[in-house]
Amino acid sequence: MSAPDVPLPMGYPNSRDAPPAPRTHHDVLHGWDVPLDQVDVERMRARERLAAEARRLVEAVALLDFSQVEAPEIDALVAAVREDADRVASLPSLLTYGGAALGPVGASALDQRSPVSGQANPIAPPMTVDFDGERATGWAVYGPAYEGPPMHVHGGWVIAAFDELLGVAQVAGGGPGMTGTLTIRLRRPTPIGVRVEYEGWVDRVEGRKTFCKGEARIEGEVVAEAEGIFIAPKNWVEAIEGGAA
């Protein structure tokens, strides 16, 4: 039995309301840039502000010293948060499109929806990623909610950051693929509360496989390295080739 096709991201031919052309670097990362006249930027920024406040709530709950707060006060907070969550859940949802990645221009952009770099995703730190020529660059400051070892970032988030970074970098190889292999070398623990700089690039391309490398630095010192192999699903490649024809 053959593997099922992976749904086409917005921007590929034959996807919902997408233009018949392969995605550019910035189309993948900032879908709201192209075309801007199809996006209500004011509403998009408002959702980002909502996510930022939700992010503050997550961190405050993670740091709450329950031994110093009476249970009834916590229960009152539960009721208030539940009411707000119900209110948001009652509003139109991107699930009607099949998920955020398949949503309309703007909402489907990586820098909006990603659990690592999504400005509108409350669970994202968020990490900032962009292109500098043919390389992906980025930075992040991880707060206490992302702590693993005392005063240091949980290793899972270190890995997730590289998956995001190299996932963006591999677009320079010809088009988005999916993570096949990711190898991380941790030179030293990443502390919370400090700026981490990222850089990723394409090492080589072999057919549907794109090989990438990346580094994380703090004040110029390399604290972690990564190598990844990204594989483009066949139907994505066919979509790109069809759009270029």
N, C-alpha and C positions, 0 to 999 in steps of 0.2 A: 504494500500500500504506500503510495507516495505521500510525502508530507504536505499538509494543506498550505495554500498560499498565505502569506502574511499580508494583512490589509495594507493598502497603499497609503502612505502619509499624504496629507494635503500638499498640493503642488505638483503631483504626478498626473500624467494623463489618466483619464477614466475615473479618478477619485471625485468625490462629491464637490461640484462647483469649482474644480481646480482648473487653472489654465493648462493647455496642452504643451507643456515644456518642462524639461528637467529642472530640479531645484538648484538654485544658486546657494552659495555659502550663507548669505544673509537671509535668504528665504527659509532655510532650514532653522536657523537660530532665531531670527526675528521676523516671523511670518507677518507681523503687523506692518512691517516696513513696505511690503509689496503686495498689493497696492494700499497705500495709507488711506485713500479715500473710501475704502470699504470697512474701515475700523473706526468705532467711536472711541477715540483715545481717552477722552475724559472719563468714560465709564470703565475703560480698561485700567486706568490709573486708580480709580476709586476701588476696584477689586483688589489691586495691589495693596492699597492702604488697609483694606479689610484683612488681607492675609498677614500684613505686618503686625496688626493688633492681635490676631490669632496666634502668631508666633510668640508674641510677648506673653500671652496667656499660657501657652505650652511651657515656656521657660519658668514662669512664676509657679505653676503647678508642680513642675519637676523639682523646684527648690523649696516648696512649702514644708516648713518644719511642723508636721502634724502634732508633735509632742507639746507644742506651745499654743495650739489652737483647739478650742472646744469643738466636739463633734457636731453640735447643732449649727455652729457657724459654717462649718464645712458643708453640711447638708444644704444650708441656704445658698451657698455658692453653687452647689450641684444643680439646684432648681433653676437658678438664674442662667447658668451656662446651658442647661437643657432647653430652656425657653428660647435662647438665642440660636442654638443649633437647630431647633425645630423650625424657627423662622427662616433661616437660610435654606434649609432643606425643602421648604415649601416653594421656593423660587425656581424659575426655569433652570434645568440642569443639562450639562453637556452629555449626560448619559443618553439623551434622546438621539445623539449622533452616533452612539456606540462607544463614547469615551472622549476624553479631552484631546487625544492625539488625532481624532478624526473630526474634530469640531471645526467651526468656521474660521476664516482667516483671523489671526490674532490669538484666539484661544488655543489653537493648535500649535503655536510657536513654542519651541523648547524653552525659551527664557520666560515663558508664562506658566507652563504646566509641569515642568520637570520637578521630581521630588528632590533634586539636588540643586538645580539652578533656577527653578521657577519662582519668579517674583510674586506670582499669585498663588503659589502653593505653600501653605503654612508649615509643612514639615520640612521644607528646604531651608538651609542655613540663612540666606541662599548664597550659593557660589555664583560669582559673575564670570561668564565665559564669552569671549569674542574672538574675532580673527585679527591677526597682525600679519598681513601678507598671506603666506601659505601656512602659517602656524596658528595654532589655537593658544590663546593666553587667557589667564583668569586669576582670580584671587578670592579668598574667603577668610572670614573671621568666625571661628566656631565658639559659640557661647556654652554655658554650663549644661544646657540640655543635651549636648553632644558628647559629654564627658564619658570616658571609659575608665582607664587607669586614673588615679587621683591627679587632677589638674591637667589631664591630657585627653586628646580627642580619641573616641572609640575607634578601634581599627577598622570596623565596618564602614565608617564614614570616610576614612582615608582611602579605602578601596573604591567606594562609590564616587568620590571626587575624581579619581583617575579614569573610571569608566566613563564619566561625563566628559572629561577633558579630551580623552582619546577618541571618544565617540564623535565629538565635534571636529577634531583634527582630521579624522579619516574622511570627512566629506571632501577634503582637498584631493583625495585620490580618485574622485569621479562620482561619488554619490553615497548616500547613507547605507550602512550595513548594520548587522547586529553582532554583538559581542560573541566571539567564539572562544577566545582564550585571553585571560588577563593575568599577567605575572607582576607582582608588586615586590619591591625590595625596600624595606623600611630601615633607613640608616640610623634614625633616632626617633623617639616619640614626638608627636606633634602636640605642642601645648595649646590649651584653649585660650581664647582672648588675644591672640596675636595674629597678624596678617600673614597668610600663607600665599605665596605667589606660585602660579602654575604655568607651564609651557609644554605644549604637545605638538608633535609633527609626524608626517608620514615618512616612514623609512623606505618602504617599497610597496609595489602593487603587483600581485600575481593573480590574474584572472579576476574572480569574484572576491579574492582575499586582499585586504589592505592591512599592512603591517605598520603599526605606529609605536612611537616611543614618547615618554614624557617625564618631566621632573617637577617636584615640589620644592620650593625654596623658602627659607625664612632668613631675612636680612642677607641674602646672597648665598647662604649655605644650603646645599642640597640635603634635604631631610628624607626624601623618598624618591624612588624611581619606578617606572612602569613600562611594560611592553604589552601590547595587545594585538590580537588578530581579529579583524572585523570581516564578516562574510555577508555579502549582499544577496538576499533571497532572489531566486531566478526571476520571479514576476516583477521585482523592482527593476532588475537589469533590463528586462524586456520593455518596461515602461519608459525607461530612460532612452533606450535605443529607438523605440517607436517615436518618442517626442523629438529626437534629434534628426529623424529621417526626413 
